[in-house]
Amino acid sequence: PSIGKRPIAEITPAEILHVLKRYEKAGKLETAHSAREYTSAIFRRSIVHGLAESDPTQPLRGALQPKGHRNLAHLTELAEIGALMRAIDGMDGSPVVVAATKLSPLLFVRPGELRKARWNEIDLENRVWNIPAERMKARRPHAVPLCDQAVMILEKLAPFSQHGPDSYVFPSIRTNRTPMSENTVNVALRRLGFTGDQQTAHGFRHMASTRLHEMGWPSHVVEKQLAHKDANSIRAIYNKAEYWPEREKMMQAWADHLDSLKA
């Protein structure tokens, strides 16, 4: 909005960098990089149509922190993880934010997959969350087994956000028509006293991967739950069962492990 009404040919690299740095300072590195890429595409199209002579985003390559510089941070020591889980368990505030923060380590999905969840994807009776392909990084549908703890959290949240079958599980505080902000869980972690160099929402995926492998769970089961692409193309084609029974057991064992560290 700060540059949207300016004549496009007059916008300078410095003006664009000022906008992008605001995202970066807020910890929204993915948004900053995406904004630069989208802006670049707009300028390139404008050049083709004779509306601009150059793309002012090109000099900004390398001006932003690399994607993943901070958003993968995660605690590794068991005592630290236990302290984190106790802090999350004791947090107060919006039921939506509390539920999203509690589910982040339990389900370890990507933050974007979590915040855009809709109630019609959640099957509490069969204890599964079916994420549609369009919201997955690999553009393939993904099923998440729901452990006892996750079911309990979602049942408590339902009266606050379930306003219809397609309503957002984690709506924005301003309107039920949009999901919560991409940085909501990270902000909650900061308020609990954990810095961006200690723990981030995305970092829960790395925490779970590390610990589950250390706990002895097979790599192919862990990787499937993380929705990583199977490097073995033949196995990926013929693996119709997707290790579902093993993943159900693993997700419950993971939740119980976090409870044990919390205690």
C-alpha angles and dihedrals in degrees: 000000000000092000101019096101096044120106101267095227091058098054112112133208090247092058092050092046090053090056094046093047090058089061091045093051089051089056093251098130095153090052092048093053093043091050091052091050094048092046090050090052091052092051093047090053090047090054090054090053094046095248096117136020101212145014108248092194092070095078088053095069106125093013093107129063110266116265109263093025091124108357093080096056114130140164117254108180115090093227090052092049089050091052090049092051091049090051092050092046091054098044121119134195134080112014089225094054093043092051094046092050093048092048095048096078093035097054100022094201120151112283092242092053091051100046094049095049116133127206093240087066093056119086106184093174093058092032098235138120113208111203113199120238096246091065096048123092092230092043092238124119114256131201122208119199111227115224123210091264094051092049090052093050093049093047090054092047097049097083090055101048111012100100095146140346094276097039119124116264089214107032126184117266088239101051140000089225095076132046124248119278119284090241098048098106092044090053090050090052091051090051088053088057102259115129127219089256091056108043137355133176092253090046091070087075091058092044091054094045093051096045096042091053090048089050089058102254113152114262094232090056093048092046092049091053090050087053091236117159113260109245089207101079094190092051090046091054097048099036098099096153092057090207091281099163091048092048092051090053092044095051092050091046090050093052091048090049091054089049090052091051090047090053 
